[in-house]
Amino acid sequence: MKIDDIRSNLLDLARCHTCSIRDGALCSGLSDEEFSHINLSVEDIKFPAGSTLFRQGGDGRYIYSIRQGMVKLNRLRQNGDQRIMRVLRPSDVAGLEAMVAGQYEYDAIAIDAVLACRISVEVIKRLDIESPRLHKKLLERWHQTLVEADEWMAELTSGTARARIARLLLKMRLPDQPEISTLFSRDDIGSMLCMTMETASRTINAFQREGIIMSLDSGGRFYKVDSGALEADIVITD
């Protein structure tokens, strides 16, 4: 291995050890020795807003651990429409289905600027022998992803428009600041919740007028939310 490659690997290792989301991400709880198995094959990749991490049906060569930003997972339906199935945030993992299926089941699109750790599926497969604990952790994360995807579909596509928006606001709260919720474009919200963009906008505006949420930026991305009022609204309007 060349000196420059060794230096680059050491710098990557240092960045990963000090990563602000490591405790909640793919590699949490690993020993330094186990961590080194995967770290030397990790690439830091930046994706501008609107760019594609991978395409539905594409060759599944990598998985992506999201460190910064949000990613929407779109699925192309038989009628040609795109449906947003889920939104990923920091510490979530995209592309785990490639480990078994060999291809991606979604389009993964950066909602805003995204920083992700890209890991080769071939490296992951070798971990079954070299680091069984990490391989088991990956399988657990995949199962968790499937459970969360089912919950998203069940909770966000049924009930009244108010109940759906309320559930979305609760789901999109920041883990370290539960009084703050992050949203995305009204068009994407409509696609995810099976409603028109206009209905999504009217419902969000109604919550603002009633003081249940308060916009914190001009772009309509960040909101201060009254979680208790949102939960009560779901009970009343669902």
C-alpha positions in Angstrom: 0.0 0.0 0.0 1.3 3.5 -0.9 2.1 6.0 1.8 -0.6 8.3 0.6 -3.2 5.5 0.8 -2.1 4.7 4.4 -2.2 8.4 5.4 -5.7 8.7 3.8 -6.9 5.6 5.7 -5.6 6.9 9.0 -7.4 10.3 8.4 -10.6 8.4 7.6 -10.3 6.4 10.7 -9.8 9.5 12.8 -12.9 11.2 11.2 -15.0 8.1 11.8 -13.9 7.8 15.5 -14.9 11.4 16.1 -18.1 11.3 13.9 -20.9 13.1 15.8 -23.5 10.4 14.9 -21.4 7.3 15.5 -23.2 6.3 18.6 -26.5 6.1 16.7 -25.1 4.9 13.3 -24.1 1.7 11.8 -20.9 1.2 13.6 -22.0 2.1 17.2 -20.8 -0.3 19.9 -18.0 -1.9 17.9 -14.5 -2.4 19.3 -11.6 -0.6 17.6 -10.5 -3.8 16.0 -13.9 -4.6 14.6 -14.3 -1.0 13.5 -11.0 -1.1 11.5 -12.4 -4.0 9.4 -15.0 -1.7 7.9 -13.4 1.7 8.2 -10.6 1.1 5.8 -13.2 0.6 3.1 -15.4 3.6 3.9 -15.7 6.5 1.4 -17.0 9.9 2.3 -19.3 11.0 -0.5 -21.1 14.3 -0.8 -24.3 14.6 -2.8 -25.8 18.0 -3.7 -29.5 18.6 -3.2 -31.5 16.8 -5.9 -28.7 14.4 -6.8 -29.1 10.6 -6.9 -27.4 8.2 -4.6 -28.7 5.2 -6.5 -31.6 4.2 -8.9 -34.3 1.6 -8.5 -33.2 -1.6 -10.3 -29.6 -0.5 -10.4 -26.7 -2.8 -9.6 -26.5 -2.9 -5.8 -22.8 -2.4 -5.2 -22.8 -0.1 -2.1 -24.8 0.7 1.1 -24.9 4.3 2.4 -24.8 5.4 6.0 -26.3 8.9 6.1 -24.3 11.4 8.2 -25.8 14.7 7.2 -28.9 15.8 5.3 -32.1 13.9 4.3 -32.7 11.3 1.5 -36.1 10.4 0.0 -36.7 6.8 -1.2 -38.9 6.8 -4.3 -40.5 3.8 -5.9 -41.7 3.7 -9.4 -45.3 2.3 -9.6 -46.8 0.4 -12.5 -48.7 3.4 -13.7 -45.5 5.4 -14.1 -46.0 7.5 -11.0 -43.2 8.0 -8.3 -44.2 7.4 -4.7 -42.1 8.5 -1.8 -41.9 5.5 0.5 -39.7 6.9 3.3 -37.3 9.7 4.3 -33.9 8.9 5.7 -32.1 11.1 8.1 -28.6 11.1 9.8 -27.7 7.6 11.3 -30.2 5.9 8.8 -28.8 3.4 6.2 -29.8 3.3 2.5 -29.5 0.4 0.2 -29.4 -2.5 2.6 -31.6 -4.5 0.3 -28.7 -4.8 -2.1 -27.0 -7.2 0.3 -29.5 -9.9 -0.6 -31.4 -8.8 -3.7 -28.3 -7.6 -5.6 -30.1 -4.5 -6.8 -31.8 -1.4 -5.3 -35.5 -1.4 -4.7 -35.8 2.4 -4.7 -34.5 5.7 -6.2 -32.5 7.4 -3.4 -32.6 11.2 -3.9 -30.9 13.8 -1.8 -33.5 16.2 -0.4 -30.8 18.7 0.6 -27.0 18.5 0.7 -26.1 15.0 1.9 -22.9 13.6 3.4 -22.8 9.8 3.4 -20.4 7.0 4.2 -20.4 4.6 1.2 -19.4 1.0 1.9 -19.0 -1.8 -0.6 -21.4 -4.7 -0.4 -18.5 -7.0 -1.1 -16.8 -5.8 2.0 -20.0 -6.3 4.0 -20.3 -9.9 2.8 -16.7 -10.6 4.0 -17.6 -9.3 7.4 -19.7 -12.5 8.0 -16.3 -14.2 8.5 -14.0 -11.3 9.7 -16.4 -9.5 12.0 -19.6 -11.5 12.8 -20.8 -9.0 15.3 -20.9 -6.2 12.7 -22.5 -8.5 10.1 -25.2 -9.3 12.7 -25.6 -5.6 13.4 -26.2 -4.9 9.7 -28.9 -7.6 9.6 -30.5 -6.1 12.7 -30.5 -2.6 11.1 -32.0 -4.1 7.9 -34.8 -5.6 10.0 -35.3 -2.3 11.8 -35.5 -0.6 8.4 -38.2 -2.9 7.2 -40.2 -2.5 10.4 -39.9 1.3 10.1 -40.9 1.3 6.4 -44.1 -0.7 7.3 -44.9 1.8 10.1 -44.4 4.7 7.7 -46.8 3.2 5.2 -49.4 2.3 7.8 -49.4 5.6 9.7 -48.9 8.1 6.9 -51.3 6.9 4.2 -54.5 6.5 6.3 -56.8 8.8 8.1 -57.6 12.5 7.5 -55.2 15.0 6.0 -54.7 16.6 9.4 -53.9 13.3 11.0 -51.4 12.4 8.3 -49.6 15.8 8.5 -49.6 15.6 12.3 -48.1 12.1 12.3 -45.4 13.3 9.8 -44.5 16.3 12.0 -44.1 14.0 15.0 -42.0 11.5 13.0 -39.7 14.2 11.6 -38.8 15.6 15.0 -35.1 15.9 15.6 -33.8 13.2 18.0 -31.8 15.7 20.1 -34.4 18.5 19.8 -37.9 16.9 19.9 -39.6 20.3 19.9 -38.2 20.9 16.4 -39.5 19.1 13.3 -38.0 19.2 9.8 -40.0 19.0 6.7 -39.4 19.2 2.9 -41.2 20.4 -0.2 -45.0 20.4 -0.2 -44.9 18.4 -3.4 -42.9 15.7 -1.7 -45.1 15.7 1.3 -48.1 15.3 -0.9 -46.5 12.4 -2.7 -45.6 10.7 0.5 -49.0 11.2 2.2 -51.2 10.4 -0.8 -52.7 13.9 -1.0 -52.3 16.9 -3.3 -49.6 19.6 -2.7 -52.4 22.1 -2.2 -54.0 20.0 0.6 -50.6 19.6 2.3 -50.0 23.3 2.2 -53.5 24.2 3.5 -53.2 21.7 6.4 -49.7 23.0 7.4 -50.9 26.6 7.2 -53.9 25.7 9.4 -51.7 24.2 12.1 -49.6 27.4 12.0 -52.7 29.6 12.3 -53.9 27.6 15.3 -50.5 27.9 17.0 -49.8 24.2 17.0 -46.7 24.7 15.0 -44.5 27.7 14.3 -42.2 28.2 11.3 -38.6 28.9 12.2 -37.3 29.7 8.7 -38.4 31.4 5.5 -38.1 28.2 3.5 -40.7 26.3 5.5 -38.3 23.5 6.5 -38.1 23.9 10.3 -41.0 24.1 12.7 -41.3 24.4 16.5 -44.1 21.9 17.3 -46.5 21.3 20.2 -46.2 17.5 20.3 -49.1 17.2 22.8 -51.4 19.2 20.6 -50.5 17.2 17.5 -51.1 13.9 19.3 -54.5 15.2 20.6 -55.4 16.4 17.1 -54.8 12.9 15.7 -57.2 11.4 18.2 -59.9 13.9 17.4 -59.5 14.0 13.6 -58.4 10.5 12.6 
